[in-house]
Amino acid sequence: MEPKHIDAYSITANNIPLQIQIYSIAGHPVPYYHLSLLNLTKETKLIIEKIREQIINEINFDLMNKDDEGGEEGIKKQFKTKILSLLEKNFPELDKEVHHFLANYVVITSLGLAEIEFLLKDPHLEEIVINNAKEPAWVYHRDQGWLKTNIRFEDENKIRHFATMIGRNVDKGITLLEPLLDAHLETGDRVNATLSPITAKGNTITIRKFSEKPWTIVDFLNNGTTDFNSAALLWMAIEFELSILIAGGTGSGKTSFLNVLCNFFPPNQRIITIEDTRELRLPSSLHWVPMQSRLPNPEGKGAISILDCMINTLRMRPDRILVGEVRRQKEVEVMFEAMHTGHSVYATVHASNVDETFMRLTNPPLNVPKNMLASLGLIVVQNRNRRTGLRRTFQIADLDTDGTPRLIFQHNAVDDTMMKVADPSRMIETIGLYSGMDKDAVYQDLQQKIMILEWLVKNKVPDVNEIGEIMSEFYTQKDVLMDKITGGFTNTDSTKPKTPGR
């Protein structure tokens, strides 16, 4: 049965050109992800494998010992030098550039994380999963969902070796007595590893990739993750320092959405972020202090929790506080305490919709008193459709004075649009109280924000720092920015009060 072509593209890893082919086969429910070297014959591959085996036998290296002179990089350099001499002997007709990329290929596939290193370089991948040595590695592709790869590892010891290496780099161990590992790579990618028999089929490694390029509001508008009306509403909430809680399931894009909201912060305020693993990246124009929690060392000492960071943050004169995720009662208590003392707080929580978010907050184990929820400006729910893989802003709600959430926007899955359910009356009331703006003025301001967002998308401004500079201009020289966007011409119709979603 002939494979059916789905997609193909090239990537480069350590100067090695690689070809990705995605295809399906009739009768096989899951498509395939095939990674290979570009323009390499089977005969050349066989010779490279023989060279690899020869060098491994000749060179006595021990990556477990990094105290040797040169450390791991020194070992890799020695390894590459030996490979180059053998390549020149076996392939004298090839130029030096080809020798170097073949040497890099052998180094990567022999040391480090082997072929996993190549998968980490594919910007289309979100997850990389090894379930055991009996089946191929899996990947979660941004456009195609779960795919089986052509990458396998010969035995369970190889997978365990990778997990040990990853743990050692962050001073953590994984053993039969402690068979679970949470760690991260130097690139920021999050890693979870387990050892058999805790996972019955074999040792596992799960890597959630850290996006090299932070998501921006332009990205979200371009790919339909959110719409202009929702983005403008959230921008206004941030401008007027309303706190926002982002809810959603695993993989729904909560943290990415939190990063996108950071595009709207003004440049003259102190912003502190608190995370377990560094994922948020803010525009360089902002006054930003990132904080990170820390697990205890092998002796059980030195732990710094999210709660520790949150309490300390309140002594750092923050204007805005971002928390990667709140999970425990004390964390939620400190978060609402910060809101009550005049700080704007932005955080994520696991919940599938607005009602579930309300129930989770007000019931054990979090037990937030209902009236305290009124400190929140908005609840935003992100959703990932597991059938299609699409991520969307699913719901936006404000909260009444007694803490009851009230839906403003609801995503319609049938036509993939955001429907307006009600006016953001509490938000309008709060903004009016502190700014003097009436309802018409609020909607006129929203239309102006939509105009700016449309201009950003039209002019393809995806870089987080460039967007940060434009937002700084909005807060400091708004007239100059609007002249730039309108060309000095003001269309009176475009600034008439309109209700988003009508």
C-alpha positions, 0 to 999 in steps of 0.5 A, spaced: 500 500 500 502 506 497 503 511 503 499 518 502 503 524 503 501 529 508 507 534 509 514 535 508 519 540 510 526 541 512 530 543 518 537 544 520 540 541 527 547 543 529 548 544 521 546 538 519 540 538 514 534 534 515 528 532 511 521 531 515 516 527 511 509 526 514 505 520 511 499 516 512 498 508 510 491 505 509 489 501 515 494 505 520 490 509 524 496 514 526 500 518 521 507 517 521 513 522 522 519 520 518 526 524 519 532 522 515 538 526 513 538 530 506 541 527 500 544 521 503 545 514 500 543 507 504 551 505 502 553 512 505 549 511 512 552 504 512 559 506 512 557 512 517 554 506 522 561 502 521 565 509 523 561 510 529 562 503 532 569 503 530 570 510 534 566 508 540 570 502 540 577 506 540 575 512 544 574 511 552 569 516 554 565 517 560 560 522 560 558 520 567 565 524 569 564 531 568 570 533 572 575 531 567 579 537 563 574 539 558 568 536 561 563 533 556 564 538 551 572 536 551 569 529 550 565 531 544 571 535 541 575 529 541 570 524 538 569 529 532 576 530 531 577 522 530 570 522 526 573 527 521 580 523 520 576 517 519 571 520 514 577 523 510 580 516 509 573 513 507 570 519 503 576 523 500 572 525 494 567 529 499 569 537 501 570 539 508 563 542 509 560 535 508 565 532 513 563 536 518 556 535 518 557 528 517 561 528 523 556 532 527 551 527 525 555 521 528 557 526 535 549 527 536 547 520 535 552 517 539 553 522 545 547 526 548 540 525 547 541 521 540 536 522 535 532 526 540 536 532 539 534 532 532 526 532 534 528 538 539 530 542 533 523 541 529 519 548 531 513 544 529 513 539 535 510 540 542 511 534 545 516 528 544 514 522 547 518 515 548 514 510 551 519 504 551 524 500 547 519 496 544 515 501 540 517 508 536 518 514 539 511 519 538 511 526 537 505 531 538 505 535 531 502 542 532 498 541 525 498 534 525 497 532 532 500 525 534 504 521 530 509 515 530 516 516 528 521 512 525 526 513 531 527 507 536 532 505 541 535 499 542 533 497 549 531 500 556 538 501 558 538 507 553 532 510 555 534 510 562 541 513 560 537 519 557 533 520 563 539 519 568 543 524 563 537 529 564 537 529 571 544 529 572 544 536 569 539 539 574 542 535 580 537 530 580 537 523 580 532 517 578 533 510 581 529 504 582 528 507 589 526 514 586 523 512 579 520 519 577 523 525 575 521 532 573 526 536 570 528 541 564 533 541 559 538 547 558 533 550 553 527 550 558 524 544 555 520 540 561 522 533 562 518 528 565 521 521 566 519 514 569 522 507 570 519 500 569 516 497 573 512 504 575 510 504 568 509 497 566 511 497 559 518 500 560 522 506 561 519 513 559 521 520 557 516 525 556 518 532 553 514 538 552 518 543 548 519 550 550 517 555 544 524 558 541 519 564 539 514 566 544 507 567 542 504 574 541 498 577 540 499 577 532 500 569 532 494 568 536 490 573 531 493 570 525 491 562 527 485 564 530 486 562 537 483 568 539 479 574 535 480 581 535 474 583 540 476 578 545 483 581 544 481 588 545 477 587 551 483 583 555 487 589 553 483 594 556 482 590 562 490 590 563 490 597 561 486 599 567 489 594 571 484 588 572 486 581 575 485 576 570 485 568 571 486 564 565 483 557 566 484 551 561 485 543 561 492 540 560 495 543 553 490 548 552 495 553 551 494 557 558 501 559 559 502 561 552 496 565 553 498 568 559 505 570 555 500 573 550 497 578 555 504 580 557 504 584 550 499 589 553 503 591 559 505 598 560 513 600 560 513 604 566 511 598 571 514 593 575 512 586 573 514 580 577 513 573 574 513 566 578 514 559 575 516 552 576 519 552 569 521 558 566 516 559 560 514 566 560 518 571 555 516 578 556 518 584 551 525 587 553 522 594 554 518 592 560 521 592 567 521 585 568 523 580 574 523 573 573 522 568 579 523 561 579 521 555 584 526 550 586 525 543 588 529 540 594 536 537 593 538 530 594 538 531 602 531 534 602 534 542 603 534 548 599 527 548 596 523 554 594 516 553 593 511 558 589 508 560 595 515 562 598 516 566 591 509 569 592 510 571 599 517 574 597 514 578 591 509 582 595 515 585 598 518 587 592 514 593 590 510 589 584 505 593 580 503 586 576 504 579 579 504 573 574 504 566 577 505 560 572 499 556 575 496 556 582 494 549 585 494 549 592 490 553 597 495 557 600 497 560 593 490 562 592 490 565 598 496 569 597 494 571 590 487 574 592 491 577 598 495 581 593 489 583 589 486 586 595 492 590 597 492 593 590 496 589 585 494 586 579 495 579 578 495 574 572 495 566 573 493 560 570 489 554 573 486 547 571 479 548 569 475 546 563 470 552 563 467 558 567 463 554 571 468 549 573 473 554 575 468 557 579 466 551 583 474 549 583 475 556 587 470 556 592 470 548 594 475 544 597 481 544 597 482 551 595 476 554 599 476 561 596 470 565 599 465 567 594 465 574 595 473 574 594 472 572 587 469 579 586 477 581 586 478 578 579 476 582 573 476 577 568 476 569 567 478 567 561 478 559 559 482 556 553 480 550 550 484 545 545 479 540 541 482 533 542 479 531 535 482 537 531 487 539 535 485 547 535 486 551 541 481 557 542 479 562 547 473 558 549 469 563 554 470 570 557 467 572 563 467 578 568 464 577 576 459 580 579 460 584 586 458 578 590 463 573 586 458 570 581 461 569 574 457 572 568 459 570 561 461 575 556 463 571 550 462 564 548 466 560 542 461 557 537 465 550 535 460 550 529 462 556 525 469 557 529 467 564 532 466 568 538 459 570 540 457 575 544 453 573 550 452 579 554 455 586 555 461 586 560 457 591 565 461 590 571 468 591 567 465 597 564 463 600 571 469 598 574 473 602 569 468 608 569 469 608 577 477 610 576 477 613 569 470 617 568 469 613 562 462 612 560 459 606 556 460 609 549 467 611 551 469 604 553 466 601 546 470 607 542 476 605 546 475 598 544 474 600 537 481 604 537 484 598 540 481 593 535 484 598 529 491 597 532 491 590 533 488 589 525 494 594 523 499 589 527 496 583 523 496 587 517 503 589 518 506 582 520 509 584 526 510 578 530 516 579 534 515 580 541 520 586 542 517 590 536 510 589 539 512 591 546 515 597 543 509 599 539 505 598 546 510 602 549 508 608 544 501 607 545 502 608 553 506 614 552 505 617 545 498 615 543 497 620 538 503 619 534 502 611 534 495 613 531 497 618 526 502 612 524 496 607 523 491 612 520 496 616 516 494 622 519 487 621 517 482 619 522 476 616 519 470 618 524 466 612 522 471 607 525 471 611 532 464 611 533 462 607 539 460 600 537 459 594 541 464 588 540 461 582 537 454 585 534 
